[in-house]
Amino acid sequence: MSDSHTAFTVLRAYLVDKTEFSEEDLATIFSYFRLKKASRYEFLLTSGEVCRNLYFVSRGSFRLFYTQPDGAEATRYFALENTFGTALQSFLTQEPSLETSQVLENSDLLVISYEDFYHLHATLPGWDAVYRYILETAYIISTRRFETFLCMDAADRYRWLLRMHPSFIERFSNKHVASYLGLSQETLSRLKSRIGRSPQLN
């Protein structure tokens, strides 16, 4: 089975889980996506560019992060298999992004442009459910992340990650996980030693 066929099979399962699409609708949707095979640490977008694409992850992962004035990185989001991801504010407004997007593992991504995404939104009734789901999911993720910074100390943020996203600990480097939690790498290493890596222990 080709990588392209596999990627579109994953996207099909995602779409039909959100709403009903006919085979004709799915064929129309697929015609607006292209497969991108992205290499580890490849940049999909750099800060200052306008985000013109939305990505569906069939295999692999990428992250979205900010670079602070002192050069430190703050990771906002990890996009894993079976999810959409992009620098959403820039994509929606078509204004320059403050975020950078970087592939973390060799990945198969299905890419749709801003113009094609909104063409589907205007012409295919079922696409509205997908659009709404992407926006609602992004809002929930952002709110939960914001709450962890307001209401949790370092240890509780690490425990939250173990409960909610244990795969992050195994798949991504200390540098990237620490930047997601707002911690130094040294603090994260101490928490791993003290608390462990299993969500069942917490």
N, C-alpha and C positions, 0 to 999 in steps of 0.2 A: 504494500500500500504506500503510495507516495506521501511525502510530507504535506503537500498541498491538500490531498484528499483527507488526510488525518485532521489537519487544521480546520477545514470546513465542516468536518463531522463534529468536532468539538463546538464550533460556533453554532451549528444547527441545534445541538442539544441545549445550548444556552438559550437560544431564541425561543424555541418551542416551549421551554419551561416558563417563559415570561408571558406569552400570549399565543393565540392560535394564528398560524401562518399556513397558507396553502403552499403546495409545492411550487406553484408559479410565483408566489410572493418570495419564497426562499431563493429561488433562482434569480429573481430580480435583485434581492439584497446581496447575494454572493457576487453578482456582476460588478458591484461597486467596491469590493474589497480586493486587495492584492496581498500575496504572501511575501513577507520580508523575513529572511533568515539573518538574524542579528547576532553578532559575535560578542563574547564577554567583554564588558567595559566599553563597548561602543556607545557613543552619545547619539540619542535620538533628537535631542533639543538642547541648546545651550542658552543660558540666561541672556536676555536681550533680544532673542529671536521671537517671532510670532509663531505660536503653535498652530500648525495647519493640518495636523493629523490626529486621529484617535486610534488607539491600538487595542486589539483583542489578543490576549496571551493564550496561545494554544499550548505552547511548551516553553518553560523557562521563567524568567522574571526580569523586571526592571524596577528602578526606584526613581522617585522625584525628590529633589533636594534643593535647599537654598544654600548659598555661600554667604556667610556673614562677613562683615567688614574686616575682621581679623583673619579671614581665610578659613575659619572653621565651617564645617558642613552640618546642616540640620536636615535630616531626612524626614520628609512629610508622609511618604506613602510608598509601600511596596506593592507592586502589581504582580500577582502570581497567576498560575494557570486558571483558565475559565473566568477571567475578569477583564473588564475594560479599564484602561488607564490612559491618562494624558495630563498635561498641565492645563487643568480644566478651565481656570479663570481666563487664561490667554486664549484657549480654544473657543470659549464662548464669546469673548469680547473682541477677538482678533487684534489684541494689543500685545506689545512685547511682554514676554514672560520674565518673571523674577526667578523662576525655577529652572533647573537643569534636569534632564531625563537621561539616565544611564542604564544600560543593560548590565545585569549582574551575572547571568549565565547564558551560554549559547541558547538562543531562543528562536521559536517560530512565532511570528507576530502577523496577524491579519490587520491590514491598515486601510482605513477609510479617510478620505479628505474631508475637510470642513464643508466644502461645497456639496459633496455627494451625501454626507450625513444629513444635511438640511434639505437636500432634494428628496431623500427618502422620507424625512419628517413631513414634508409638504405634500407628497404624492401617495404615500403608503400608510393607510390608517393604523395598521398594527404597530408601525414603528414608534408611534407616540408612547406606547407602553414601555418599549425599550428605553427610549429617551428619558421617560419619567423615572424608571428604575435606576438608570445611571446617575441621575441627579440626586435622587433620594439616598442611594447608597453612599455617594460622595459626601452628602450632608451628614449622615449618621456617623460615618467614619471620622470626619473632621471634628464633630462635636464630641465624640468619645475620646479622641486624642486630646482635645482641649481640656476636657474634664480631668484626664490623668495628670496633666501638668498643674492644674489648679488645686486638685484635691488629694494628690498622692505624693508621698515622698519617694526617694529613689528605689527603696526596697519594694514598696507597693507597686510602683510602675513595672518593675521587673516581674513581680508575681502576676500582675495583670497580663503582661506579654506571654508568660508561660501558659496562662489559662486560655487566652484568646487566640494567640498566634504562636504556638510552640515551634512550628516549623521554621520560623525566622531564626531561632537560636541555632538550629542545625544547619541551615542553608546559607546563612550570610555571615560575613566577617564580624569580628568584635567591633571594628571601626564603624561599620554601617549600622549595626544594631544599637551601639552606644549613641550614635547620632540620631537615631529614631527615638530613643528614650530620653534624650537630653542629658546624657551622662558622659563622663570621661571613660575612656577604655579601661583605665585602672579601676574605677568604681565598678564597672560592669564585671570585670574579672573577679573582683572580691565578692560580688553578689552571686556569681556563678559558683564560687567555691563554698560560700556560706549557705546558700539556699538550694543549690543544685540546678538541674536542668529539667526535671520531670514535673509536669503540672499536677500529678497525683500527690506530690509531696507538699503541695501548697494549698 
